[in-house]
């Protein structure tokens, strides 16, 4: 098994900053192989607009990605109808989803060791008549898995979510013992597999203010969350909670934890983004492939100006590489174990 790591990088919404973030990678040497999944015409037009001198090299499976300054390897995807920076076009929506499909299928086929995604615009995809709630759910369906977990991370903090892109009114009903069991099990397993944490310590937030205050502010903690955590603790998991969210996200608790689990999107992510916006990474756990992403949106107002900051993309690539190496190492050990010779003496 080769030690070389090759990551697919989808360029995201054509009207946003994704294409130019990809181009910014070519401003210096790279230690990891990256293949940009995008329309070559789009990248050429954005490079021209920004005055960037970047040579784009067509890539196909088996080729070593270019890592030198001033060059990028590109797997061309056709169908980008509009190349204009800052102006959304519903005609680009199927092209955007095709880049994700090409990258994910390439990972499943072993052509890539993981995928990194630049931001897409969910609104314009839905306006095109395509139901789309986000990368996480799209990749879950494409990879055919029952449950995935969204986790955002900085160097100092990891926050995973029980529910993701749901209206707030739908969150309580979505927090079931089954879902919570699946999410915690995935989080615990992938912290071990991808981050080398032998016994993860996970803080779990309650749903209600003050974690329900003994049922006076809601019973989800009593009826669902605590019984589920008790069963999982009996299986050996290190789980603390349910804690009030305004208590959980304090140094007293976080200093001794490997991850925090929030019940819904805006319970956990504002804290993480305030703590590390621009240097955080979005990670999808529970997939059979590695997937990381930036922590920000399409920033249409910055597209084509050359002012977009690629800090989060660099973090997403670095973490994607680390996760891919961990997975390759685990797979290599499994393969060696399976191929171990039979030591029984032949008669």
N, C-alpha and C positions, 0 to 999 in steps of 0.2 A: 504494500500500500504506500503510495507516494506521500511524502510529507508536505508537498505543495498544496496550499489552500487556494481555491478559486471561488470567488463570490460573484453572484449575479447582482447587479445594481439596477433596479428599475427607475426610470427617470421621472415617473409620476405625471402629474397634470402638465400638459404642454404649455399652458398659459402661465404657469407658476414658476417658482424659482428652482424646481427640481432639475431641469436640464442644465442650468448654469452651475448648480452645485456639483453635478457630475463633471462638468468641464473644469471646475476648479481643482479637481483631483490631479489634473495634468500639469498643475503649476509646480509640482515637485516629484521626487522619486517616491515610490510606494513599495512597502515591504510585502504586500499581499497582492495576489492576482485578482483584479477586478474587471468584470466584463459588463459594460453598460448595455442594458436592454432598452432600446429606444429606436425611433426613426432617425436614421443617419441624417436626413435632410433637416430635421428639427435641430439636431446638435450643430450642424454646419451653420444654420441660420443664426442660432443664438451665439455661437462663437464669433460670427461676423459682426453681429450687433454689439457685442462687448469688446471687440477688438482683440480677441484671444487667438493666439497662433497655436492651434492644436491639430495634430495629425490623427485622424481616425482610421484605425486598422480593422477591417472586417474580421470577425472571429467565428470560428466553428469548433465544435467539440474536438479535442485532441491538440489544439493549438495552445501554446503558453501565452497567457495574457501579457500585453506590454505593460511595463512598470516604470519606464523612463519618463523624465520631465518632457512635457510637450507632446505626449502621445497617449491615446486611449484605445483599448480594444472595444469594439461595438458589435453586438448581435442585432442586426437591423430587424425592426418590426414595421411592416407596412400599415397604412391606413390612417396616418395622422393627417387630418383634413385641413387644419389651420395651424400655422406656425407662429402666430402673433403673440407676443409677450403681453401679459396683463389682461387679455380679453378671452373670457371663457367661450367655448363653442361646444354645444352638445354633440356635434358630429365627431368629436374626438373621443367620446366616452368608450366606445367599443375597442378602440385602439388602446386606451389606457388599461382596460381589463385584459386585453390580449398580452400586454407586456408582463402583467402579473402571472398570467397563465403560462407563458413561455418560461419565465424564471422558475416558477414552482415545479413545473413538469421536468425542467432541466435538473432541478435538485433531486426529484424523485428518481430520475434516470441515472443519477450519479455524475452528470456532466458538471454540476456545481456542488460545492460543499455547503452552501448556504445562500440565502438571498437577503439583500438589504433594500429597503424601499424608500424612495423619496415620496413626498406627500402627494396625495390625490385629493380631488375636490368632490366630496360625496354628493353635494347638492346638484352639481351639473350632471352627474351620472344618473341620478334619480330623475332629473328633468328630461333626460333622454329616454325615459320610459323603462329604465333598468333598475330593478330593486337592488339597492346596495347600501349596506349599513357600515361598511368599513373593511379594511384589509383583513382584520382578524377573522371576521365571520366568512369572508370570501375564501380565504385560505383553508379555513376549517372545512368548508363544503368541498373544495377542490381536492383536498387530501383525504376526505372521507373519514374524518374522526368525529366522535360524538361530542367531545368537549375540548375547548382550548381555553387558555388563561392569558389575559393581557397583563403584562408587568412592565412598568417603567422603572428605570434604575439610573442612579448616578454612582459616583465612587462611594458616597456615604449612605445611600438610602435605596432600598428596593420596595416598591409598592405594587402589589398585585390586586386584581379586582374580581369580585364574585360575579357582578353584572357589569356590562359595558355600555353599549349604545341603546339604552332604553329610556323612554320617558319616565320621569321620577314617579308618577302615579302607578306605574307598572312594576316598580322595583320590589315592594314587599311580597307580592305574590310569586315573584321569580326566585326568591330566596327560599328554597326548599332544602330539606335534609339531603336529598339526592344530589342536587346541584352543589351544595356546599361540600359534601363529601368528595365529589369528583374534583372540584377546584382545589381543595386543600391537598388531596392526594397527588394531583399533577404538580402543584407548586412544590411540595416536599420532595418529590422524586426528581424534578428537574433542577432544583437547587443542588442536589447531590450530583446529578449527571453532568451538568454544564458548568457548575461553579465550584465543585470540589468540596462542598460543605458536608461533612460526614453525618452530622445530626442537626439539621436546620432548626433554628429557633424562630418561630413565627408568632407575631402578635396579630390577633384578630379583633377587628373593630365590631362594635354593636351597630345595629341599624338606626336606632332611635337616639335622641339626645339623652345623655347620661346612661347610655346602654339600657334604656327602658325604665330605669329607676324602679327596679323590682316590680315591673308590670304597670306602674302608674302612668308611664309615657309610651306604652306599647308592649306587646307580649312576644314579639318575634324572638327576642333573646331567650326568653324562658321556654317557649314552645319549639323553637327550631334550632337556634344557634348553639346554645349551651349543650343540649343533648347530643348534637352531632359532634361537637368538640370532645365531649366525654368519651364517645365511642372511639374516636380517632386517637385520643391519648392512650386508650387501652391497647391500641396497636403499636404504641411506642413513639408516636409523634410528639414533639415538644411544642405545644400550643398554649398560648396565654390569652385569655379573653373569655367572653367578649368584653372589651374595654371601650369606654366612651372615646370617640375619635379625638376629642380635644385633650384627652389625657394620653392616649396612645402616641400621638405625634409630639412627644416631648423627650428631651435627652434622657430623662430618668428611665424610660422604657426602651427607647430606640438604641441606646448605647449597648444593650445586651441582646440585640435581636439581629437576625439575618434578613428578615423581610417583614413587611406589614401587609395585612390583607384587609382591604376596604370592601364594604358591601356594594358600593356603587361608584360610578365614574367620578363625580364631583365631590365625593367624600375624601378621596385619597390623592387625586392628581393635582389639585391646586397646591397642596402642601409640597409635593415633590417638585413641581415646576417653579414654585417660588424659591425653593432651596437650590435648584440647579438647572434652570432653563437655559437652553443653548448648549448644554453639555450632558444632557440626558439621552437615554436610548429607550425606545419602545421594543419590547421583546414579546414574541408570541410563544408561550409554553404549551406543551401537549401535542405539538405537531410531530410528524416523523422527519421533519426537516428543520434546519436552523433558519429563523427569520428575525431580523432586527430592523428597526426603522428610526427615523428622526423623531424628535419630540415636538415638532412644530407643524404648522399648516403650509398652504401653498403660497402665502404672502404675495398676492397678485400685485399689490402696490409696489413691491420691490423688484418684480420680475423685469429683466432687461436693463436694470440700472447698474448692475455690478456691485451692489451694496449688500447682497445676501451673504450671511455668515455661514460657513460650512462646518462650524465646530461640532454641531450635533451629528452631522453626517460622518465626520471622522470618528466620532465616538461609536456610532452604530457599526461602522466597518471594523473598528478595533475589537468591539465586543463580539461581533459576528465571527471574526477570525478566531477569537479565543474559544467560543462555543463550538465552532467547527472542529478545531483541534482536539477539544475534549471528546467530541463525538467520534472522531476518527480514531482516537486512542482507545476508546471503549470498544469500538467495533473491531479494532485490530486485536485486542486482547480476547474478545469473544471468538474471533476467527482462529486464533492460535490455539485456544482451548479445544475448539471443535476438531482441529487438525492434529491434535496431539496423538502420537503413535500409540498403538495398543502395545502395552509392555508385557502382556502375557506371553509366555514362551510357547512357541509352536511345538506340537508333539512330533 
